[in-house]
Amino acid sequence: MSDIRLQVLRFFQNHKLPGAKLVVAVSGGPDSVCLLHLLSTLKEELGLTLHVAHLDHQLRGEASKADSEYVSALVKRLRLPVTIGQGDVKAFQKANKMTPEEAAREVRYSFLADVCEKIGTHYIVTGHTQNDNVETILLHIVRAAARAVSSVSNL
């Protein structure tokens, strides 16, 4: 078993996540595509339910559209459910006086939270480089917010 596959398997087992329903954020880039392939090979073993989420940020014209088409075709080959959305990052950026990166993250995580609510889960999985600290911090915030909403709704 490959080292990365074993690490992911152990992570799910150690965190008592076998059987979890996951929203897998897939941009179409190598990190998220690798993650999706890896999770799809582990889904039976861990009893995972995968739902792919892809957001077209509408920032790169035809290249953004091509990413959406690529993700759609990939998910079809893997026989997984998918939600593909679009977000007007430029308008959000202008309205909220943010950098393009900040606006893209806000729009993306709002989209992912909506997908989580739609399919009934609290787990979002993203692929990104280890040194992308902002993305990691936001992931933890979204996770904590989802748990808080779940705790309140269970009262």
N, CA, C and O atoms as a DFTB+ gen file, in Angstrom:
620 C
 N C O
     1  1       0.848      -1.173       0.000
     2  2       0.000       0.000       0.000
     3  2       0.897       1.241       0.000
     4  3       1.879       1.307       0.740
     5  1       0.553       2.218      -0.833
     6  2       1.376       3.428      -0.908
     7  2       1.325       4.198       0.409
     8  3       0.365       4.091       1.172
     9  1       2.373       4.971       0.656
    10  2       2.481       5.722       1.899
    11  2       1.317       6.696       2.063
    12  3       0.735       6.778       3.145
    13  1       0.969       7.434       1.013
    14  2      -0.105       8.424       1.119
    15  2      -1.446       7.730       1.346
    16  3      -2.264       8.198       2.137
    17  1      -1.667       6.626       0.658
    18  2      -2.920       5.879       0.833
    19  2      -3.032       5.373       2.271
    20  3      -4.097       5.460       2.882
    21  1      -1.948       4.853       2.800
    22  2      -1.924       4.357       4.169
    23  2      -2.165       5.496       5.158
    24  3      -2.890       5.315       6.136
    25  1      -1.574       6.659       4.922
    26  2      -1.778       7.817       5.804
    27  2      -3.243       8.241       5.822
    28  3      -3.800       8.526       6.882
    29  1      -3.861       8.280       4.647
    30  2      -5.268       8.679       4.570
    31  2      -6.144       7.632       5.258
    32  3      -7.057       7.983       6.005
    33  1      -5.874       6.373       5.015
    34  2      -6.622       5.290       5.645
    35  2      -6.536       5.403       7.170
    36  3      -7.552       5.321       7.861
    37  1      -5.347       5.586       7.678
    38  2      -5.155       5.717       9.133
    39  2      -5.843       6.958       9.687
    40  3      -6.420       6.924      10.774
    41  1      -5.778       8.058       8.930
    42  2      -6.447       9.281       9.375
    43  2      -7.934       9.021       9.601
    44  3      -8.477       9.376      10.647
    45  1      -8.584       8.408       8.630
    46  2     -10.017       8.135       8.749
    47  2     -10.307       7.178       9.896
    48  3     -11.277       7.359      10.633
    49  1      -9.478       6.176      10.044
    50  2      -9.671       5.224      11.132
    51  2      -9.425       5.873      12.495
    52  3     -10.214       5.683      13.421
    53  1      -8.337       6.638      12.626
    54  2      -8.006       7.285      13.897
    55  2      -9.034       8.323      14.320
    56  3      -9.245       8.534      15.514
    57  1      -9.668       8.965      13.366
    58  2     -10.667       9.987      13.676
    59  2     -12.089       9.435      13.649
    60  3     -13.067      10.182      13.665
    61  1     -12.176       8.107      13.607
    62  2     -13.476       7.417      13.632
    63  2     -14.420       7.957      12.550
    64  3     -15.582       8.271      12.811
    65  1     -13.886       8.053      11.338
    66  2     -14.655       8.574      10.215
    67  2     -15.105       7.516       9.206
    68  3     -15.759       7.872       8.226
    69  1     -14.784       6.231       9.399
    70  2     -15.337       5.256       8.453
    71  2     -16.858       5.411       8.390
    72  3     -17.517       5.591       9.413
    73  1     -17.391       5.338       7.195
    74  2     -18.826       5.510       6.988
    75  2     -19.251       6.954       6.812
    76  3     -20.443       7.226       6.675
    77  1     -18.309       7.890       6.810
    78  2     -18.640       9.314       6.705
    79  2     -19.109       9.679       5.300
    80  3     -18.721       9.066       4.306
    81  1     -19.948      10.688       5.263
    82  2     -20.379      11.290       4.003
    83  2     -19.521      12.528       3.805
    84  3     -19.503      13.410       4.663
    85  1     -18.804      12.605       2.676
    86  2     -17.839      13.677       2.440
    87  2     -18.190      14.494       1.212
    88  3     -18.585      13.949       0.181
    89  1     -18.046      15.785       1.328
    90  2     -18.048      16.663       0.159
    91  2     -16.581      16.816      -0.220
    92  3     -15.772      17.290       0.577
    93  1     -16.247      16.416      -1.434
    94  2     -14.868      16.495      -1.914
    95  2     -14.791      17.686      -2.873
    96  3     -15.366      17.657      -3.962
    97  1     -14.075      18.727      -2.455
    98  2     -13.911      19.915      -3.283
    99  2     -12.871      19.609      -4.356
   100  3     -11.721      19.298      -4.046
   101  1     -13.281      19.699      -5.610
   102  2     -12.387      19.373      -6.720
   103  2     -12.340      20.554      -7.680
   104  3     -13.331      20.899      -8.323
   105  1     -11.158      21.164      -7.759
   106  2     -10.970      22.319      -8.644
   107  2     -10.665      21.886     -10.074
   108  3     -10.925      22.617     -11.030
   109  1     -10.113      20.691     -10.201
   110  2      -9.624      20.229     -11.493
   111  2      -8.110      20.239     -11.533
   112  3      -7.507      19.732     -12.479
   113  1      -7.484      20.821     -10.497
   114  2      -6.026      20.841     -10.397
   115  2      -5.502      19.509      -9.884
   116  3      -6.270      18.670      -9.413
   117  1      -4.187      19.318      -9.977
   118  2      -3.609      18.022      -9.621
   119  2      -3.814      17.613      -8.166
   120  3      -3.977      16.427      -7.883
   121  1      -3.809      18.574      -7.233
   122  2      -3.962      18.205      -5.823
   123  2      -5.356      17.657      -5.524
   124  3      -5.483      16.626      -4.864
   125  1      -6.389      18.325      -5.994
   126  2      -7.745      17.861      -5.704
   127  2      -8.116      16.630      -6.525
   128  3      -8.873      15.781      -6.053
   129  1      -7.599      16.522      -7.734
   130  2      -7.867      15.339      -8.552
   131  2      -7.199      14.107      -7.930
   132  3      -7.789      13.027      -7.896
   133  1      -5.975      14.275      -7.442
   134  2      -5.283      13.188      -6.752
   135  2      -6.074      12.755      -5.522
   136  3      -6.261      11.562      -5.286
   137  1      -6.534      13.722      -4.747
   138  2      -7.330      13.426      -3.562
   139  2      -8.587      12.651      -3.931
   140  3      -8.927      11.667      -3.274
   141  1      -9.268      13.082      -4.965
   142  2     -10.492      12.406      -5.379
   143  2     -10.210      10.961      -5.783
   144  3     -10.938      10.052      -5.386
   145  1      -9.159      10.747      -6.568
   146  2      -8.814       9.382      -6.966
   147  2      -8.495       8.534      -5.741
   148  3      -8.936       7.389      -5.639
   149  1      -7.732       9.094      -4.820
   150  2      -7.356       8.371      -3.615
   151  2      -8.589       7.988      -2.800
   152  3      -8.737       6.834      -2.396
   153  1      -9.468       8.951      -2.561
   154  2     -10.678       8.663      -1.790
   155  2     -11.583       7.671      -2.491
   156  3     -12.235       6.853      -1.844
   157  1     -11.625       7.741      -3.817
   158  2     -12.483       6.794      -4.535
   159  2     -11.956       5.365      -4.422
   160  3     -12.734       4.414      -4.495
   161  1     -10.629       5.202      -4.242
   162  2     -10.082       3.850      -4.052
   163  2     -10.323       3.351      -2.631
   164  3     -10.297       2.144      -2.387
   165  1     -10.557       4.267      -1.691
   166  2     -10.768       3.886      -0.293
   167  2     -12.244       3.845       0.109
   168  3     -12.568       3.387       1.205
   169  1     -13.128       4.310      -0.748
   170  2     -14.517       4.482      -0.328
   171  2     -15.178       3.169       0.082
   172  3     -15.948       3.143       1.042
   173  1     -14.892       2.094      -0.620
   174  2     -15.489       0.806      -0.249
   175  2     -14.921       0.316       1.072
   176  3     -15.666      -0.103       1.958
   177  1     -13.604       0.370       1.203
   178  2     -12.933      -0.111       2.409
   179  2     -13.379       0.641       3.666
   180  3     -13.508       0.052       4.739
   181  1     -13.612       1.939       3.519
   182  2     -13.994       2.763       4.663
   183  2     -15.495       3.042       4.723
   184  3     -15.973       3.675       5.664
   185  1     -16.229       2.577       3.730
   186  2     -17.664       2.821       3.705
   187  2     -18.015       4.288       3.505
   188  3     -19.044       4.757       3.992
   189  1     -17.163       5.008       2.791
   190  2     -17.373       6.438       2.576
   191  2     -18.423       6.692       1.507
   192  3     -18.565       5.925       0.556
   193  1     -19.145       7.770       1.681
   194  2     -20.023       8.285       0.650
   195  2     -19.383       9.583       0.162
   196  3     -19.169      10.507       0.947
   197  1     -19.081       9.649      -1.120
   198  2     -18.411      10.823      -1.694
   199  2     -19.387      11.623      -2.548
   200  3     -20.163      11.060      -3.319
   201  1     -19.336      12.917      -2.402
   202  2     -20.090      13.838      -3.252
   203  2     -19.118      14.925      -3.684
   204  3     -18.577      15.646      -2.846
   205  1     -18.897      15.042      -4.961
   206  2     -17.937      16.012      -5.495
   207  2     -18.605      17.377      -5.645
   208  3     -19.759      17.480      -6.062
   209  1     -17.858      18.414      -5.298
   210  2     -18.327      19.788      -5.462
   211  2     -17.269      20.567      -6.231
   212  3     -16.094      20.578      -5.861
   213  1     -17.699      21.213      -7.298
   214  2     -16.788      22.022      -8.120
   215  2     -17.423      23.391      -8.328
   216  3     -18.594      23.499      -8.693
   217  1     -16.631      24.436      -8.091
   218  2     -17.116      25.797      -8.295
   219  2     -16.336      26.473      -9.401
   220  3     -15.108      26.552      -9.353
   221  1     -17.050      26.958     -10.390
   222  2     -16.463      27.793     -11.437
   223  2     -16.475      29.221     -10.910
   224  3     -17.533      29.837     -10.778
   225  1     -15.284      29.741     -10.610
   226  2     -15.153      31.086     -10.038
   227  2     -15.373      32.185     -11.075
   228  3     -15.426      33.363     -10.724
   229  1     -15.501      31.814     -12.337
   230  2     -15.723      32.745     -13.442
   231  2     -14.623      33.794     -13.534
   232  3     -14.887      34.956     -13.844
   233  1     -13.393      33.380     -13.265
   234  2     -12.272      34.313     -13.294
   235  2     -11.364      34.120     -14.506
   236  3     -10.584      35.012     -14.840
   237  1     -11.456      32.964     -15.169
   238  2     -10.504      32.677     -16.236
   239  2     -11.194      32.333     -17.560
   240  3     -10.630      31.618     -18.387
   241  1     -12.381      32.828     -17.754
   242  2     -13.080      32.651     -19.028
   243  2     -13.227      31.203     -19.442
   244  3     -13.752      30.380     -18.692
   245  1     -12.759      30.894     -20.646
   246  2     -12.888      29.544     -21.196
   247  2     -12.116      28.504     -20.386
   248  3     -12.516      27.341     -20.332
   249  1     -11.014      28.912     -19.757
   250  2     -10.250      27.973     -18.931
   251  2     -11.079      27.506     -17.733
   252  3     -11.004      26.341     -17.344
   253  1     -11.865      28.408     -17.147
   254  2     -12.748      28.031     -16.038
   255  2     -13.813      27.051     -16.508
   256  3     -14.124      26.078     -15.821
   257  1     -14.361      27.318     -17.674
   258  2     -15.372      26.426     -18.243
   259  2     -14.763      25.054     -18.533
   260  3     -15.400      24.027     -18.301
   261  1     -13.541      25.041     -19.037
   262  2     -12.849      23.770     -19.327
   263  2     -12.612      22.969     -18.049
   264  3     -12.735      21.745     -18.057
   265  1     -12.272      23.646     -16.953
   266  2     -12.110      22.958     -15.671
   267  2     -13.410      22.282     -15.252
   268  3     -13.403      21.128     -14.822
   269  1     -14.515      22.990     -15.376
   270  2     -15.823      22.421     -15.020
   271  2     -16.144      21.202     -15.875
   272  3     -16.644      20.195     -15.372
   273  1     -15.858      21.297     -17.158
   274  2     -16.113      20.167     -18.064
   275  2     -15.219      18.976     -17.715
   276  3     -15.670      17.831     -17.752
   277  1     -13.956      19.242     -17.378
   278  2     -13.029      18.181     -16.988
   279  2     -13.519      17.469     -15.730
   280  3     -13.561      16.240     -15.680
   281  1     -13.891      18.259     -14.704
   282  2     -14.367      17.673     -13.451
   283  2     -15.644      16.874     -13.694
   284  3     -15.807      15.783     -13.148
   285  1     -16.533      17.403     -14.497
   286  2     -17.779      16.701     -14.811
   287  2     -17.502      15.349     -15.473
   288  3     -18.116      14.345     -15.112
   289  1     -16.590      15.322     -16.431
   290  2     -16.245      14.071     -17.114
   291  2     -15.553      13.096     -16.158
   292  3     -15.828      11.896     -16.196
   293  1     -14.667      13.594     -15.312
   294  2     -13.964      12.752     -14.348
   295  2     -14.949      12.099     -13.385
   296  3     -14.872      10.897     -13.132
   297  1     -15.856      12.880     -12.861
   298  2     -16.835      12.373     -11.904
   299  2     -17.751      11.343     -12.561
   300  3     -18.148      10.360     -11.935
   301  1     -18.076      11.578     -13.810
   302  2     -18.906      10.607     -14.540
   303  2     -18.176       9.271     -14.662
   304  3     -18.775       8.212     -14.473
   305  1     -16.871       9.325     -14.982
   306  2     -16.076       8.088     -15.070
   307  2     -15.996       7.368     -13.731
   308  3     -16.006       6.138     -13.676
   309  1     -15.916       8.138     -12.655
   310  2     -15.819       7.550     -11.317
   311  2     -17.188       7.174     -10.739
   312  3     -17.277       6.562      -9.675
   313  1     -18.234       7.543     -11.447
   314  2     -19.614       7.248     -11.034
   315  2     -19.939       7.820      -9.656
   316  3     -20.420       7.120      -8.765
   317  1     -19.661       9.107      -9.513
   318  2     -19.916       9.795      -8.259
   319  2     -20.889      10.947      -8.486
   320  3     -20.918      11.532      -9.569
   321  1     -21.683      11.273      -7.473
   322  2     -22.557      12.443      -7.600
   323  2     -21.736      13.726      -7.537
   324  3     -20.674      13.769      -6.916
   325  1     -22.240      14.760      -8.186
   326  2     -21.504      16.019      -8.257
   327  2     -22.460      17.197      -8.222
   328  3     -23.581      17.128      -8.726
   329  1     -21.994      18.272      -7.620
   330  2     -22.661      19.568      -7.701
   331  2     -21.652      20.519      -8.316
   332  3     -20.566      20.723      -7.772
   333  1     -22.011      21.097      -9.447
   334  2     -21.149      22.077     -10.107
   335  2     -21.866      23.418     -10.049
   336  3     -22.995      23.563     -10.518
   337  1     -21.183      24.389      -9.464
   338  2     -21.780      25.708      -9.310
   339  2     -20.926      26.788      -9.951
   340  3     -19.811      26.542     -10.412
   341  1     -21.476      27.977      -9.964
   342  2     -20.761      29.147     -10.469
   343  2     -20.854      30.248      -9.428
   344  3     -21.875      30.405      -8.760
   345  1     -19.773      31.008      -9.300
   346  2     -19.765      32.129      -8.364
   347  2     -19.152      33.350      -9.017
   348  3     -18.105      33.260      -9.658
   349  1     -19.793      34.473      -8.859
   350  2     -19.285      35.710      -9.434
   351  2     -18.316      36.345      -8.433
   352  3     -18.688      37.234      -7.668
   353  1     -17.088      35.878      -8.454
   354  2     -16.074      36.327      -7.502
   355  2     -15.768      37.810      -7.675
   356  3     -15.584      38.522      -6.688
   357  1     -15.711      38.279      -8.916
   358  2     -15.397      39.699      -9.143
   359  2     -16.439      40.618      -8.512
   360  3     -16.092      41.627      -7.898
   361  1     -17.708      40.269      -8.662
   362  2     -18.766      41.087      -8.063
   363  2     -18.696      41.027      -6.540
   364  3     -18.861      42.047      -5.871
   365  1     -18.449      39.831      -5.987
   366  2     -18.328      39.667      -4.541
   367  2     -17.137      40.464      -4.011
   368  3     -17.221      41.108      -2.965
   369  1     -16.043      40.409      -4.740
   370  2     -14.829      41.151      -4.352
   371  2     -15.109      42.645      -4.304
   372  3     -14.747      43.328      -3.346
   373  1     -15.751      43.137      -5.339
   374  2     -16.038      44.571      -5.420
   375  2     -16.994      44.995      -4.305
   376  3     -16.783      46.023      -3.661
   377  1     -18.029      44.217      -4.082
   378  2     -19.032      44.561      -3.067
   379  2     -18.463      44.530      -1.656
   380  3     -18.925      45.261      -0.779
   381  1     -17.463      43.683      -1.437
   382  2     -16.924      43.497      -0.081
   383  2     -15.518      44.047       0.107
   384  3     -14.911      43.870       1.163
   385  1     -15.000      44.720      -0.929
   386  2     -13.669      45.342      -0.869
   387  2     -12.609      44.370      -0.355
   388  3     -11.960      44.607       0.664
   389  1     -12.454      43.264      -1.095
   390  2     -11.509      42.208      -0.729
   391  2     -10.498      42.012      -1.849
   392  3     -10.676      42.505      -2.963
   393  1      -9.433      41.281      -1.531
   394  2      -8.518      40.863      -2.584
   395  2      -9.209      39.765      -3.387
   396  3     -10.153      39.146      -2.897
   397  1      -8.751      39.516      -4.614
   398  2      -9.352      38.432      -5.396
   399  2      -9.256      37.075      -4.688
   400  3     -10.184      36.270      -4.753
   401  1      -8.133      36.831      -4.016
   402  2      -7.951      35.554      -3.319
   403  2      -8.939      35.411      -2.167
   404  3      -9.549      34.357      -1.987
   405  1      -9.092      36.481      -1.388
   406  2     -10.042      36.444      -0.268
   407  2     -11.464      36.219      -0.766
   408  3     -12.205      35.409      -0.209
   409  1     -11.837      36.938      -1.813
   410  2     -13.185      36.811      -2.353
   411  2     -13.425      35.404      -2.891
   412  3     -14.487      34.821      -2.670
   413  1     -12.436      34.862      -3.598
   414  2     -12.581      33.506      -4.147
   415  2     -12.777      32.490      -3.030
   416  3     -13.621      31.600      -3.142
   417  1     -12.006      32.613      -1.954
   418  2     -12.163      31.689      -0.823
   419  2     -13.534      31.822      -0.182
   420  3     -14.179      30.817       0.116
   421  1     -13.986      33.051       0.035
   422  2     -15.304      33.267       0.648
   423  2     -16.413      32.643      -0.200
   424  3     -17.284      31.941       0.314
   425  1     -16.366      32.909      -1.499
   426  2     -17.388      32.374      -2.400
   427  2     -17.316      30.846      -2.428
   428  3     -18.345      30.170      -2.393
   429  1     -16.098      30.306      -2.493
   430  2     -15.908      28.851      -2.537
   431  2     -16.438      28.182      -1.270
   432  3     -17.167      27.193      -1.352
   433  1     -16.082      28.708      -0.115
   434  2     -16.519      28.065       1.123
   435  2     -18.012      28.236       1.380
   436  3     -18.628      27.373       2.005
   437  1     -18.594      29.314       0.918
   438  2     -20.045      29.461       0.996
   439  2     -20.716      28.391       0.125
   440  3     -21.690      27.761       0.538
   441  1     -20.187      28.202      -1.067
   442  2     -20.694      27.163      -1.969
   443  2     -20.573      25.779      -1.334
   444  3     -21.521      24.994      -1.357
   445  1     -19.400      25.485      -0.765
   446  2     -19.177      24.173      -0.154
   447  2     -20.102      23.961       1.048
   448  3     -20.616      22.860       1.242
   449  1     -20.314      24.990       1.843
   450  2     -21.233      24.877       2.976
   451  2     -22.650      24.592       2.488
   452  3     -23.369      23.800       3.095
   453  1     -23.052      25.237       1.389
   454  2     -24.376      24.978       0.811
   455  2     -24.496      23.533       0.337
   456  3     -25.531      22.896       0.536
   457  1     -23.438      23.015      -0.290
   458  2     -23.460      21.618      -0.749
   459  2     -23.564      20.686       0.458
   460  3     -24.315      19.711       0.428
   461  1     -22.818      20.981       1.509
   462  2     -22.901      20.164       2.733
   463  2     -24.329      20.126       3.262
   464  3     -24.851      19.061       3.594
   465  1     -24.946      21.280       3.337
   466  2     -26.318      21.342       3.843
   467  2     -27.258      20.541       2.939
   468  3     -28.124      19.811       3.420
   469  1     -27.077      20.683       1.645
   470  2     -27.935      20.005       0.672
   471  2     -27.857      18.482       0.805
   472  3     -28.878      17.801       0.710
   473  1     -26.655      17.945       1.024
   474  2     -26.525      16.488       1.077
   475  2     -26.532      15.941       2.506
   476  3     -26.524      14.726       2.704
   477  1     -26.547      16.825       3.494
   478  2     -26.657      16.394       4.881
   479  2     -25.368      15.880       5.490
   480  3     -25.331      14.785       6.050
   481  1     -24.311      16.670       5.380
   482  2     -23.047      16.296       6.009
   483  2     -22.363      17.522       6.591
   484  3     -22.766      18.659       6.346
   485  1     -21.323      17.262       7.365
   486  2     -20.540      18.339       7.959
   487  2     -19.079      18.253       7.535
   488  3     -18.240      18.999       8.040
   489  1     -18.776      17.357       6.624
   490  2     -17.386      17.103       6.259
   491  2     -17.062      17.576       4.848
   492  3     -17.692      17.161       3.876
   493  1     -16.065      18.452       4.757
   494  2     -15.542      18.926       3.484
   495  2     -14.096      18.474       3.406
   496  3     -13.333      18.642       4.357
   497  1     -13.724      17.906       2.283
   498  2     -12.347      17.466       2.077
   499  2     -11.786      18.260       0.908
   500  3     -12.376      18.311      -0.172
   501  1     -10.621      18.885       1.147
   502  2      -9.967      19.644       0.090
   503  2      -8.555      19.123      -0.104
   504  3      -7.935      18.615       0.831
   505  1      -8.063      19.250      -1.297
   506  2      -6.671      18.932      -1.583
   507  2      -5.932      20.234      -1.788
   508  3      -6.312      21.046      -2.631
   509  1      -4.886      20.433      -1.025
   510  2      -4.070      21.624      -1.212
   511  2      -2.698      21.352      -0.641
   512  3      -2.488      20.384       0.091
   513  1      -1.780      22.213      -0.984
   514  2      -0.410      22.003      -0.529
   515  2      -0.313      22.278       0.963
   516  3      -1.084      23.065       1.513
   517  1       0.625      21.633       1.600
   518  2       0.791      21.731       3.040
   519  2       1.076      23.159       3.504
   520  3       0.718      23.525       4.624
   521  1       1.714      23.969       2.659
   522  2       2.064      25.318       3.094
   523  2       0.973      26.347       2.801
   524  3       1.208      27.545       2.959
   525  1      -0.189      25.918       2.387
   526  2      -1.296      26.846       2.160
   527  2      -2.059      27.018       3.468
   528  3      -3.134      26.447       3.654
   529  1      -1.490      27.812       4.368
   530  2      -2.038      27.967       5.715
   531  2      -3.415      28.604       5.743
   532  3      -4.247      28.223       6.567
   533  1      -3.677      29.554       4.874
   534  2      -4.980      30.217       4.882
   535  2      -6.072      29.210       4.579
   536  3      -7.102      29.184       5.253
   537  1      -5.856      28.386       3.573
   538  2      -6.853      27.377       3.211
   539  2      -7.078      26.410       4.372
   540  3      -8.216      26.034       4.652
   541  1      -6.022      26.012       5.034
   542  2      -6.137      25.097       6.168
   543  2      -6.931      25.743       7.303
   544  3      -7.800      25.103       7.896
   545  1      -6.639      26.990       7.602
   546  2      -7.362      27.695       8.664
   547  2      -8.844      27.815       8.312
   548  3      -9.703      27.571       9.160
   549  1      -9.146      28.184       7.077
   550  2     -10.542      28.306       6.668
   551  2     -11.266      26.965       6.747
   552  3     -12.432      26.908       7.137
   553  1     -10.588      25.904       6.384
   554  2     -11.193      24.583       6.464
   555  2     -11.599      24.288       7.900
   556  3     -12.694      23.783       8.145
   557  1     -10.723      24.599       8.849
   558  2     -11.035      24.369      10.258
   559  2     -12.204      25.248      10.724
   560  3     -13.037      24.803      11.514
   561  1     -12.264      26.478      10.244
   562  2     -13.364      27.373      10.608
   563  2     -14.679      26.824      10.074
   564  3     -15.671      26.784      10.802
   565  1     -14.701      26.401       8.812
   566  2     -15.921      25.863       8.217
   567  2     -16.361      24.618       8.981
   568  3     -17.546      24.451       9.267
   569  1     -15.417      23.751       9.308
   570  2     -15.717      22.541      10.062
   571  2     -16.339      22.888      11.408
   572  3     -17.351      22.306      11.801
   573  1     -15.731      23.836      12.110
   574  2     -16.235      24.230      13.428
   575  2     -17.616      24.857      13.316
   576  3     -18.482      24.594      14.151
   577  1     -17.834      25.679      12.304
   578  2     -19.137      26.313      12.115
   579  2     -20.200      25.271      11.811
   580  3     -21.318      25.359      12.320
   581  1     -19.867      24.295      10.995
   582  2     -20.826      23.231      10.667
   583  2     -21.198      22.449      11.914
   584  3     -22.365      22.113      12.113
   585  1     -20.207      22.155      12.760
   586  2     -20.487      21.428      14.003
   587  2     -21.362      22.254      14.934
   588  3     -22.264      21.719      15.580
   589  1     -21.099      23.559      15.005
   590  2     -21.892      24.434      15.865
   591  2     -23.344      24.474      15.408
   592  3     -24.257      24.417      16.232
   593  1     -23.562      24.571      14.103
   594  2     -24.916      24.581      13.555
   595  2     -25.595      23.258      13.872
   596  3     -26.764      23.236      14.257
   597  1     -24.879      22.165      13.714
   598  2     -25.427      20.851      14.007
   599  2     -25.799      20.735      15.483
   600  3     -26.858      20.202      15.813
   601  1     -24.938      21.231      16.372
   602  2     -25.195      21.160      17.803
   603  2     -26.431      21.958      18.178
   604  3     -27.242      21.509      18.989
   605  1     -26.580      23.141      17.590
   606  2     -27.738      23.986      17.883
   607  2     -29.005      23.338      17.349
   608  3     -30.031      23.359      18.028
   609  1     -28.962      22.765      16.153
   610  2     -30.159      22.171      15.574
   611  2     -30.562      20.898      16.294
   612  3     -31.704      20.456      16.163
   613  1     -29.653      20.298      17.051
   614  2     -29.978      19.076      17.794
   615  2     -30.538      19.369      19.185
   616  3     -30.890      18.441      19.913
   617  1     -30.625      20.642      19.561
   618  2     -31.140      20.989      20.895
   619  2     -32.623      20.817      20.979
   620  3     -33.215      21.066      22.030
